[in-house]
Amino acid sequence: MTGTTNESWLRFRDLLHSLIAEHIPLKMLSTKNVRKPMWMTHKAFKQVIKKRKIYSKYKDAKHPAVEAACKAAKSEIRKSRKISNTNWRKT
C-alpha cells in the first residue's frame, strides 16, 4: 500500500472485487419452480392450472364445471398448506 490514499483504495477495491468474482459462486435460480409457491404441492398446482383452463373455456364463474374445479383446487391448496405447516413445525 504505497502512494496516495485514493490510489491505495482503488487497488484494494480492485483486488477485493477480483477475489470475490473468482472465489464466491453465484447461485443460479431455476426457472422450473418459479411459478408456484414453495409450500404448494405438485397436485395442488396441477389443480390450479386445471381450474384456470376450465374457466378460460367457459368464462363463467357460475358454470358447474368451473365451480367443481374451484372446489377441487381449493381443497388441494388447503391440504398442501396444512402439510407445509406441519412440516415446518417439526423442524
N, CA, C and O atoms as a Tinker XYZ file with bonds, in Angstrom:
   364  protein
     1  N      0.836000   -1.170000    0.000000    73     2
     2  CA     0.000000    0.000000    0.000000    64     1     3
     3  C      0.894000    1.250000    0.000000    63     2     4     5
     4  O      1.211000    1.818000    1.045000    81     3
     5  N      1.268000    1.636000   -1.172000    73     3     6
     6  CA     2.065000    2.847000   -1.318000    64     5     7
     7  C      1.312000    3.830000   -2.185000    63     6     8     9
     8  O      0.383000    3.442000   -2.892000    81     7
     9  N      1.686000    5.078000   -2.146000    73     7    10
    10  CA     1.022000    6.094000   -2.931000    64     9    11
    11  C     -0.006000    6.823000   -2.093000    63    10    12    13
    12  O      0.011000    6.758000   -0.864000    81    11
    13  N     -0.895000    7.512000   -2.771000    73    11    14
    14  CA    -1.918000    8.276000   -2.055000    64    13    15
    15  C     -3.010000    7.347000   -1.530000    63    14    16    17
    16  O     -3.097000    6.174000   -1.892000    81    15
    17  N     -3.811000    7.908000   -0.690000    73    15    18
    18  CA    -4.909000    7.135000   -0.100000    64    17    19
    19  C     -5.890000    6.678000   -1.174000    63    18    20    21
    20  O     -6.366000    5.544000   -1.143000    81    19
    21  N     -6.180000    7.533000   -2.091000    73    19    22
    22  CA    -7.130000    7.209000   -3.157000    64    21    23
    23  C     -6.598000    6.081000   -4.041000    63    22    24    25
    24  O     -7.347000    5.168000   -4.388000    81    23
    25  N     -5.302000    6.131000   -4.414000    73    23    26
    26  CA    -4.704000    5.073000   -5.232000    64    25    27
    27  C     -4.693000    3.739000   -4.484000    63    26    28    29
    28  O     -4.966000    2.692000   -5.071000    81    27
    29  N     -4.379000    3.781000   -3.197000    73    27    30
    30  CA    -4.382000    2.559000   -2.387000    64    29    31
    31  C     -5.785000    1.971000   -2.307000    63    30    32    33
    32  O     -5.967000    0.759000   -2.416000    81    31
    33  N     -6.771000    2.837000   -2.115000    73    31    34
    34  CA    -8.147000    2.358000   -2.039000    64    33    35
    35  C     -8.582000    1.720000   -3.354000    63    34    36    37
    36  O     -9.239000    0.679000   -3.343000    81    35
    37  N     -8.227000    2.323000   -4.483000    73    35    38
    38  CA    -8.607000    1.776000   -5.778000    64    37    39
    39  C     -7.959000    0.413000   -6.017000    63    38    40    41
    40  O     -8.612000   -0.495000   -6.531000    81    39
    41  N     -6.684000    0.256000   -5.653000    73    39    42
    42  CA    -6.031000   -1.049000   -5.810000    64    41    43
    43  C     -6.658000   -2.098000   -4.895000    63    42    44    45
    44  O     -6.871000   -3.239000   -5.305000    81    43
    45  N     -6.952000   -1.707000   -3.650000    73    43    46
    46  CA    -7.577000   -2.638000   -2.713000    64    45    47
    47  C     -8.962000   -3.049000   -3.206000    63    46    48    49
    48  O     -9.324000   -4.224000   -3.142000    81    47
    49  N     -9.737000   -2.079000   -3.697000    73    47    50
    50  CA   -11.077000   -2.368000   -4.196000    64    49    51
    51  C    -11.035000   -3.308000   -5.398000    63    50    52    53
    52  O    -11.820000   -4.252000   -5.478000    81    51
    53  N    -10.127000   -3.053000   -6.325000    73    51    54
    54  CA    -9.996000   -3.915000   -7.498000    64    53    55
    55  C     -9.597000   -5.328000   -7.102000    63    54    56    57
    56  O    -10.119000   -6.308000   -7.633000    81    55
    57  N     -8.654000   -5.418000   -6.152000    73    55    58
    58  CA    -8.231000   -6.736000   -5.667000    64    57    59
    59  C     -9.393000   -7.468000   -4.995000    63    58    60    61
    60  O     -9.603000   -8.660000   -5.220000    81    59
    61  N    -10.135000   -6.745000   -4.176000    73    59    62
    62  CA   -11.275000   -7.349000   -3.476000    64    61    63
    63  C    -12.334000   -7.832000   -4.468000    63    62    64    65
    64  O    -12.845000   -8.943000   -4.326000    81    63
    65  N    -12.667000   -7.023000   -5.460000    73    63    66
    66  CA   -13.673000   -7.417000   -6.458000    64    65    67
    67  C    -13.209000   -8.606000   -7.298000    63    66    68    69
    68  O    -14.012000   -9.475000   -7.636000    81    67
    69  N    -11.942000   -8.648000   -7.629000    73    67    70
    70  CA   -11.449000   -9.788000   -8.410000    64    69    71
    71  C    -11.479000  -11.064000   -7.579000    63    70    72    73
    72  O    -11.804000  -12.127000   -8.107000    81    71
    73  N    -11.146000  -10.984000   -6.288000    73    71    74
    74  CA   -11.205000  -12.169000   -5.423000    64    73    75
    75  C    -12.647000  -12.632000   -5.220000    63    74    76    77
    76  O    -12.923000  -13.831000   -5.194000    81    75
    77  N    -13.553000  -11.683000   -5.077000    73    75    78
    78  CA   -14.969000  -12.043000   -4.931000    64    77    79
    79  C    -15.466000  -12.754000   -6.184000    63    78    80    81
    80  O    -16.133000  -13.785000   -6.092000    81    79
    81  N    -15.145000  -12.210000   -7.344000    73    79    82
    82  CA   -15.595000  -12.815000   -8.604000    64    81    83
    83  C    -14.984000  -14.193000   -8.808000    63    82    84    85
    84  O    -15.608000  -15.063000   -9.415000    81    83
    85  N    -13.786000  -14.398000   -8.317000    73    83    86
    86  CA   -13.095000  -15.669000   -8.527000    64    85    87
    87  C    -13.529000  -16.758000   -7.550000    63    86    88    89
    88  O    -13.619000  -17.925000   -7.931000    81    87
    89  N    -13.799000  -16.395000   -6.299000    73    87    90
    90  CA   -13.991000  -17.405000   -5.266000    64    89    91
    91  C    -15.411000  -17.553000   -4.727000    63    90    92    93
    92  O    -15.700000  -18.548000   -4.061000    81    91
    93  N    -16.292000  -16.618000   -4.984000    73    91    94
    94  CA   -17.653000  -16.719000   -4.460000    64    93    95
    95  C    -18.575000  -17.117000   -5.605000    63    94    96    97
    96  O    -18.734000  -16.358000   -6.562000    81    95
    97  N    -19.188000  -18.306000   -5.519000    73    95    98
    98  CA   -20.063000  -18.749000   -6.616000    64    97    99
    99  C    -21.388000  -17.991000   -6.604000    63    98   100   101
   100  O    -21.874000  -17.571000   -5.554000    81    99
   101  N    -21.945000  -17.831000   -7.771000    73    99   102
   102  CA   -23.254000  -17.212000   -7.904000    64   101   103
   103  C    -24.306000  -18.302000   -7.891000    63   102   104   105
   104  O    -24.125000  -19.356000   -8.501000    81   103
   105  N    -25.393000  -18.054000   -7.205000    73   103   106
   106  CA   -26.476000  -19.026000   -7.144000    64   105   107
   107  C    -27.357000  -18.838000   -8.370000    63   106   108   109
   108  O    -27.842000  -17.740000   -8.641000    81   107
   109  N    -27.552000  -19.914000   -9.097000    73   107   110
   110  CA   -28.405000  -19.867000  -10.280000    64   109   111
   111  C    -29.819000  -20.270000   -9.863000    63   110   112   113
   112  O    -30.010000  -21.309000   -9.230000    81   111
   113  N    -30.790000  -19.465000  -10.211000    73   111   114
   114  CA   -32.175000  -19.783000   -9.916000    64   113   115
   115  C    -32.739000  -20.620000  -11.050000    63   114   116   117
   116  O    -32.561000  -20.304000  -12.227000    81   115
   117  N    -33.415000  -21.682000  -10.679000    73   115   118
   118  CA   -34.041000  -22.493000  -11.710000    64   117   119
   119  C    -35.377000  -21.868000  -12.076000    63   118   120   121
   120  O    -36.082000  -21.337000  -11.218000    81   119
   121  N    -35.710000  -21.933000  -13.320000    73   119   122
   122  CA   -36.994000  -21.383000  -13.768000    64   121   123
   123  C    -38.102000  -22.408000  -13.624000    63   122   124   125
   124  O    -39.263000  -22.114000  -13.906000    81   123
   125  N    -37.754000  -23.602000  -13.192000    73   123   126
   126  CA   -38.731000  -24.679000  -13.091000    64   125   127
   127  C    -39.780000  -24.393000  -12.018000    63   126   128   129
   128  O    -40.966000  -24.623000  -12.257000    81   127
   129  N    -39.382000  -23.898000  -10.841000    73   127   130
   130  CA   -40.307000  -23.724000   -9.734000    64   129   131
   131  C    -40.652000  -22.265000   -9.463000    63   130   132   133
   132  O    -41.095000  -21.932000   -8.364000    81   131
   133  N    -40.461000  -21.416000  -10.417000    73   131   134
   134  CA   -40.715000  -20.003000  -10.198000    64   133   135
   135  C    -42.218000  -19.718000  -10.163000    63   134   136   137
   136  O    -42.645000  -18.757000   -9.523000    81   135
   137  N    -43.006000  -20.516000  -10.824000    73   135   138
   138  CA   -44.422000  -20.219000  -10.978000    64   137   139
   139  C    -45.270000  -20.601000   -9.777000    63   138   140   141
   140  O    -46.419000  -20.165000   -9.695000    81   139
   141  N    -44.770000  -21.378000   -8.861000    73   139   142
   142  CA   -45.592000  -21.796000   -7.731000    64   141   143
   143  C    -44.875000  -21.518000   -6.415000    63   142   144   145
   144  O    -43.645000  -21.502000   -6.370000    81   143
   145  N    -45.628000  -21.300000   -5.355000    73   143   146
   146  CA   -45.004000  -21.092000   -4.042000    64   145   147
   147  C    -44.343000  -22.365000   -3.528000    63   146   148   149
   148  O    -44.672000  -23.463000   -3.977000    81   147
   149  N    -43.420000  -22.221000   -2.597000    73   147   150
   150  CA   -42.690000  -23.374000   -2.078000    64   149   151
   151  C    -43.604000  -24.350000   -1.344000    63   150   152   153
   152  O    -43.387000  -25.561000   -1.402000    81   151
   153  N    -44.613000  -23.842000   -0.662000    73   151   154
   154  CA   -45.467000  -24.701000    0.137000    64   153   155
   155  C    -46.459000  -25.489000   -0.705000    63   154   156   157
   156  O    -47.033000  -26.462000   -0.215000    81   155
   157  N    -46.674000  -25.101000   -1.947000    73   155   158
   158  CA   -47.696000  -25.738000   -2.773000    64   157   159
   159  C    -47.193000  -27.062000   -3.340000    63   158   160   161
   160  O    -46.102000  -27.137000   -3.905000    81   159
   161  N    -48.001000  -28.098000   -3.181000    73   159   162
   162  CA   -47.641000  -29.407000   -3.714000    64   161   163
   163  C    -47.893000  -29.445000   -5.219000    63   162   164   165
   164  O    -48.576000  -28.587000   -5.778000    81   163
   165  N    -47.328000  -30.453000   -5.849000    73   163   166
   166  CA   -47.482000  -30.610000   -7.290000    64   165   167
   167  C    -48.948000  -30.852000   -7.653000    63   166   168   169
   168  O    -49.444000  -30.326000   -8.649000    81   167
   169  N    -49.623000  -31.640000   -6.846000    73   167   170
   170  CA   -51.026000  -31.944000   -7.112000    64   169   171
   171  C    -51.892000  -30.688000   -7.018000    63   170   172   173
   172  O    -52.781000  -30.485000   -7.844000    81   171
   173  N    -51.640000  -29.857000   -6.028000    73   171   174
   174  CA   -52.394000  -28.611000   -5.881000    64   173   175
   175  C    -52.119000  -27.671000   -7.052000    63   174   176   177
   176  O    -53.027000  -27.007000   -7.551000    81   175
   177  N    -50.873000  -27.622000   -7.482000    73   175   178
   178  CA   -50.503000  -26.762000   -8.607000    64   177   179
   179  C    -51.211000  -27.206000   -9.874000    63   178   180   181
   180  O    -51.688000  -26.374000  -10.647000    81   179
   181  N    -51.281000  -28.508000  -10.091000    73   179   182
   182  CA   -51.978000  -29.031000  -11.266000    64   181   183
   183  C    -53.471000  -28.715000  -11.211000    63   182   184   185
   184  O    -54.083000  -28.422000  -12.238000    81   183
   185  N    -54.059000  -28.773000  -10.007000    73   183   186
   186  CA   -55.479000  -28.440000   -9.863000    64   185   187
   187  C    -55.738000  -26.968000  -10.183000    63   186   188   189
   188  O    -56.758000  -26.637000  -10.786000    81   187
   189  N    -54.829000  -26.093000   -9.788000    73   187   190
   190  CA   -54.984000  -24.667000  -10.084000    64   189   191
   191  C    -54.888000  -24.431000  -11.590000    63   190   192   193
   192  O    -55.658000  -23.645000  -12.143000    81   191
   193  N    -53.957000  -25.099000  -12.248000    73   191   194
   194  CA   -53.832000  -24.965000  -13.706000    64   193   195
   195  C    -55.106000  -25.466000  -14.387000    63   194   196   197
   196  O    -55.606000  -24.841000  -15.322000    81   195
   197  N    -55.623000  -26.590000  -13.912000    73   195   198
   198  CA   -56.860000  -27.149000  -14.476000    64   197   199
   199  C    -58.024000  -26.185000  -14.285000    63   198   200   201
   200  O    -58.835000  -25.995000  -15.192000    81   199
   201  N    -58.105000  -25.573000  -13.092000    73   199   202
   202  CA   -59.165000  -24.608000  -12.820000    64   201   203
   203  C    -59.081000  -23.421000  -13.778000    63   202   204   205
   204  O    -60.102000  -22.969000  -14.296000    81   203
   205  N    -57.877000  -22.917000  -14.016000    73   203   206
   206  CA   -57.701000  -21.783000  -14.930000    64   205   207
   207  C    -58.097000  -22.140000  -16.360000    63   206   208   209
   208  O    -58.704000  -21.329000  -17.059000    81   207
   209  N    -57.754000  -23.349000  -16.794000    73   207   210
   210  CA   -58.111000  -23.778000  -18.147000    64   209   211
   211  C    -59.622000  -23.895000  -18.302000    63   210   212   213
   212  O    -60.189000  -23.467000  -19.307000    81   211
   213  N    -60.263000  -24.474000  -17.304000    73   211   214
   214  CA   -61.717000  -24.637000  -17.378000    64   213   215
   215  C    -62.400000  -23.276000  -17.361000    63   214   216   217
   216  O    -63.367000  -23.063000  -18.092000    81   215
   217  N    -61.909000  -22.349000  -16.534000    73   215   218
   218  CA   -62.521000  -21.017000  -16.504000    64   217   219
   219  C    -62.341000  -20.298000  -17.844000    63   218   220   221
   220  O    -63.262000  -19.647000  -18.335000    81   219
   221  N    -61.140000  -20.423000  -18.431000    73   219   222
   222  CA   -60.925000  -19.750000  -19.714000    64   221   223
   223  C    -61.783000  -20.357000  -20.816000    63   222   224   225
   224  O    -62.085000  -19.691000  -21.806000    81   223
   225  N    -62.177000  -21.615000  -20.650000    73   223   226
   226  CA   -63.050000  -22.248000  -21.637000    64   225   227
   227  C    -64.481000  -21.729000  -21.524000    63   226   228   229
   228  O    -65.102000  -21.413000  -22.540000    81   227
   229  N    -65.016000  -21.636000  -20.301000    73   227   230
   230  CA   -66.410000  -21.263000  -20.108000    64   229   231
   231  C    -66.627000  -19.783000  -19.819000    63   230   232   233
   232  O    -67.696000  -19.260000  -20.132000    81   231
   233  N    -65.664000  -19.096000  -19.240000    73   231   234
   234  CA   -65.742000  -17.660000  -18.919000    64   233   235
   235  C    -66.969000  -17.324000  -18.068000    63   234   236   237
   236  O    -67.564000  -16.255000  -18.205000    81   235
   237  N    -67.331000  -18.255000  -17.194000    73   235   238
   238  CA   -68.478000  -18.026000  -16.318000    64   237   239
   239  C    -68.189000  -18.710000  -14.987000    63   238   240   241
   240  O    -68.050000  -19.932000  -14.934000    81   239
   241  N    -68.099000  -17.932000  -13.917000    73   239   242
   242  CA   -67.767000  -18.488000  -12.611000    64   241   243
   243  C    -68.885000  -19.354000  -12.045000    63   242   244   245
   244  O    -68.649000  -20.166000  -11.150000    81   243
   245  N    -70.096000  -19.188000  -12.560000    73   243   246
   246  CA   -71.240000  -19.970000  -12.060000    64   245   247
   247  C    -71.459000  -21.271000  -12.819000    63   246   248   249
   248  O    -72.374000  -22.025000  -12.489000    81   247
   249  N    -70.646000  -21.547000  -13.823000    73   247   250
   250  CA   -70.792000  -22.794000  -14.580000    64   249   251
   251  C    -70.441000  -23.964000  -13.662000    63   250   252   253
   252  O    -69.489000  -23.859000  -12.889000    81   251
   253  N    -71.181000  -25.079000  -13.721000    73   251   254
   254  CA   -70.927000  -26.216000  -12.831000    64   253   255
   255  C    -69.503000  -26.788000  -12.927000    63   254   256   257
   256  O    -68.931000  -27.198000  -11.918000    81   255
   257  N    -68.944000  -26.816000  -14.123000    73   255   258
   258  CA   -67.584000  -27.341000  -14.281000    64   257   259
   259  C    -66.567000  -26.425000  -13.612000    63   258   260   261
   260  O    -65.601000  -26.897000  -13.012000    81   259
   261  N    -66.781000  -25.126000  -13.712000    73   259   262
   262  CA   -65.874000  -24.162000  -13.080000    64   261   263
   263  C    -65.995000  -24.236000  -11.570000    63   262   264   265
   264  O    -64.990000  -24.195000  -10.860000    81   263
   265  N    -67.216000  -24.343000  -11.079000    73   263   266
   266  CA   -67.417000  -24.447000   -9.630000    64   265   267
   267  C    -66.765000  -25.709000   -9.073000    63   266   268   269
   268  O    -66.156000  -25.669000   -8.003000    81   267
   269  N    -66.886000  -26.821000   -9.783000    73   267   270
   270  CA   -66.275000  -28.072000   -9.325000    64   269   271
   271  C    -64.748000  -27.967000   -9.335000    63   270   272   273
   272  O    -64.081000  -28.447000   -8.418000    81   271
   273  N    -64.205000  -27.339000  -10.374000    73   271   274
   274  CA   -62.746000  -27.182000  -10.456000    64   273   275
   275  C    -62.233000  -26.268000   -9.350000    63   274   276   277
   276  O    -61.172000  -26.515000   -8.775000    81   275
   277  N    -62.991000  -25.205000   -9.051000    73   275   278
   278  CA   -62.601000  -24.293000   -7.970000    64   277   279
   279  C    -62.623000  -24.998000   -6.620000    63   278   280   281
   280  O    -61.738000  -24.809000   -5.786000    81   279
   281  N    -63.640000  -25.802000   -6.427000    73   279   282
   282  CA   -63.757000  -26.542000   -5.168000    64   281   283
   283  C    -62.607000  -27.531000   -5.007000    63   282   284   285
   284  O    -62.040000  -27.647000   -3.921000    81   283
   285  N    -62.259000  -28.239000   -6.065000    73   283   286
   286  CA   -61.160000  -29.209000   -6.008000    64   285   287
   287  C    -59.822000  -28.508000   -5.781000    63   286   288   289
   288  O    -58.993000  -28.981000   -5.003000    81   287
   289  N    -59.615000  -27.383000   -6.458000    73   287   290
   290  CA   -58.361000  -26.646000   -6.294000    64   289   291
   291  C    -58.247000  -26.091000   -4.876000    63   290   292   293
   292  O    -57.181000  -26.150000   -4.265000    81   291
   293  N    -59.338000  -25.558000   -4.363000    73   291   294
   294  CA   -59.322000  -25.007000   -3.009000    64   293   295
   295  C    -59.009000  -26.083000   -1.985000    63   294   296   297
   296  O    -58.256000  -25.852000   -1.039000    81   295
   297  N    -59.593000  -27.263000   -2.179000    73   295   298
   298  CA   -59.343000  -28.383000   -1.276000    64   297   299
   299  C    -57.875000  -28.795000   -1.289000    63   298   300   301
   300  O    -57.282000  -29.012000   -0.232000    81   299
   301  N    -57.291000  -28.902000   -2.468000    73   299   302
   302  CA   -55.889000  -29.295000   -2.576000    64   301   303
   303  C    -54.953000  -28.224000   -2.005000    63   302   304   305
   304  O    -53.933000  -28.550000   -1.397000    81   303
   305  N    -55.295000  -26.964000   -2.197000    73   303   306
   306  CA   -54.473000  -25.884000   -1.646000    64   305   307
   307  C    -54.501000  -25.936000   -0.128000    63   306   308   309
   308  O    -53.470000  -25.765000    0.523000    81   307
   309  N    -55.668000  -26.169000    0.432000    73   307   310
   310  CA   -55.763000  -26.280000    1.898000    64   309   311
   311  C    -54.947000  -27.456000    2.417000    63   310   312   313
   312  O    -54.269000  -27.341000    3.438000    81   311
   313  N    -55.011000  -28.594000    1.712000    73   311   314
   314  CA   -54.220000  -29.762000    2.119000    64   313   315
   315  C    -52.724000  -29.467000    2.058000    63   314   316   317
   316  O    -51.978000  -29.829000    2.968000    81   315
   317  N    -52.286000  -28.805000    0.978000    73   315   318
   318  CA   -50.860000  -28.531000    0.840000    64   317   319
   319  C    -50.388000  -27.528000    1.890000    63   318   320   321
   320  O    -49.266000  -27.641000    2.384000    81   319
   321  N    -51.220000  -26.556000    2.236000    73   319   322
   322  CA   -50.851000  -25.615000    3.305000    64   321   323
   323  C    -50.776000  -26.318000    4.646000    63   322   324   325
   324  O    -49.890000  -26.038000    5.454000    81   323
   325  N    -51.714000  -27.241000    4.886000    73   323   326
   326  CA   -51.695000  -27.976000    6.140000    64   325   327
   327  C    -50.441000  -28.835000    6.243000    63   326   328   329
   328  O    -49.811000  -28.889000    7.299000    81   327
   329  N    -50.076000  -29.506000    5.154000    73   327   330
   330  CA   -48.865000  -30.324000    5.126000    64   329   331
   331  C    -47.636000  -29.449000    5.334000    63   330   332   333
   332  O    -46.722000  -29.815000    6.074000    81   331
   333  N    -47.617000  -28.305000    4.685000    73   331   334
   334  CA   -46.487000  -27.391000    4.802000    64   333   335
   335  C    -46.332000  -26.893000    6.236000    63   334   336   337
   336  O    -45.216000  -26.827000    6.751000    81   335
   337  N    -47.440000  -26.545000    6.881000    73   335   338
   338  CA   -47.375000  -26.042000    8.253000    64   337   339
   339  C    -46.937000  -27.118000    9.223000    63   338   340   341
   340  O    -46.173000  -26.831000   10.145000    81   339
   341  N    -47.394000  -28.349000    9.048000    73   339   342
   342  CA   -46.982000  -29.406000    9.967000    64   341   343
   343  C    -45.518000  -29.763000    9.769000    63   342   344   345
   344  O    -44.829000  -30.081000   10.738000    81   343
   345  N    -45.024000  -29.718000    8.529000    73   343   346
   346  CA   -43.603000  -29.986000    8.288000    64   345   347
   347  C    -42.736000  -28.889000    8.877000    63   346   348   349
   348  O    -41.640000  -29.162000    9.366000    81   347
   349  N    -43.210000  -27.651000    8.837000    73   347   350
   350  CA   -42.439000  -26.535000    9.362000    64   349   351
   351  C    -42.335000  -26.624000   10.874000    63   350   352   353
   352  O    -41.288000  -26.313000   11.442000    81   351
   353  N    -43.397000  -27.040000   11.526000    73   351   354
   354  CA   -43.405000  -27.127000   12.996000    64   353   355
   355  C    -42.498000  -28.250000   13.503000    63   354   356   357
   356  O    -41.977000  -28.164000   14.615000    81   355
   357  N    -42.304000  -29.293000   12.708000    73   355   358
   358  CA   -41.474000  -30.412000   13.145000    64   357   359
   359  C    -40.000000  -30.055000   13.198000    63   358   360   361
   360  O    -39.252000  -30.624000   13.993000    81   359
   361  N    -39.574000  -29.117000   12.357000    73   359   362
   362  CA   -38.148000  -28.767000   12.332000    64   361   363
   363  C    -37.781000  -27.819000   13.417000    63   362   364
   364  O    -36.619000  -27.429000   13.530000    81   363
